[in-house]
Amino acid sequence: MVRRDAALVEVDWDEAIAKIASELKSFKKSEIAVLGSAFATNEDNYAIQRFAKEVLGTKNIDFHAPPR
């Protein structure tokens, strides 16, 4: 859904992805962060890390581990 004139309007995937991409481009690389999780697999966390570094261009990566 996309907000238009203070209302949420249903859109197709192509328009939604284009909107997200244009919004992400407006951020500086230092303003974006990615959070990994102990509940995800090592492979998933590795993919998240590579995506953050290679695609988003950010080094702001953190990891959430549940309290013991």
C-alpha positions as CSV (number, residue, x, y, z in Angstrom):
1,M,0.0,0.0,0.0
2,V,1.1,3.5,-0.8
3,R,0.0,6.7,0.9
4,R,-1.7,9.2,-1.5
5,D,-3.5,12.3,-0.2
6,A,-3.4,11.0,3.4
7,A,-5.1,7.7,2.4
8,L,-3.5,4.3,1.9
9,V,-4.1,3.0,-1.7
10,E,-3.4,-0.6,-2.8
11,V,-0.8,-0.8,-5.6
12,D,0.9,-3.6,-7.6
13,W,4.3,-5.0,-6.7
14,D,6.1,-3.1,-9.4
15,E,4.9,0.3,-8.2
16,A,5.5,-0.6,-4.5
17,I,9.1,-1.7,-5.2
18,A,9.8,1.4,-7.3
19,K,8.5,3.5,-4.4
20,I,10.7,1.8,-1.9
21,A,13.8,2.1,-4.2
22,S,13.2,5.8,-4.7
23,E,12.8,6.3,-1.0
24,L,16.0,4.4,-0.2
25,K,18.0,6.4,-2.7
26,S,17.2,9.6,-0.7
27,F,19.1,8.3,2.3
28,K,22.8,8.7,2.9
29,K,24.7,5.4,3.3
30,S,25.5,6.4,6.9
31,E,21.8,6.7,7.7
32,I,20.9,3.1,6.9
33,A,21.4,0.2,9.3
34,V,20.6,-3.5,9.1
35,L,19.9,-5.8,12.0
36,G,20.6,-9.5,12.1
37,S,19.0,-12.0,14.5
38,A,19.9,-15.0,16.5
39,F,16.7,-16.6,15.4
40,A,17.8,-16.6,11.7
41,T,20.3,-19.1,10.3
42,N,23.9,-18.3,9.8
43,E,23.3,-18.3,6.1
44,D,20.5,-15.8,6.4
45,N,22.6,-13.5,8.6
46,Y,25.5,-13.8,6.1
47,A,23.1,-12.8,3.2
48,I,21.8,-9.9,5.2
49,Q,25.4,-8.7,5.9
50,R,26.4,-9.0,2.3
51,F,23.3,-7.2,1.1
52,A,23.9,-4.4,3.6
53,K,27.5,-4.0,2.5
54,E,27.3,-4.6,-1.3
55,V,23.8,-3.3,-2.2
56,L,23.0,-0.7,0.4
57,G,26.6,0.3,0.9
58,T,26.4,0.6,4.6
59,K,28.7,-0.7,7.3
60,N,26.0,-0.2,10.0
61,I,25.2,-3.8,10.8
62,D,24.2,-5.1,14.2
63,F,23.1,-8.4,15.7
64,H,20.3,-9.1,18.1
65,A,20.8,-12.0,20.5
66,P,18.1,-12.8,23.0
67,P,18.8,-12.3,26.7
68,R,19.8,-15.4,28.7
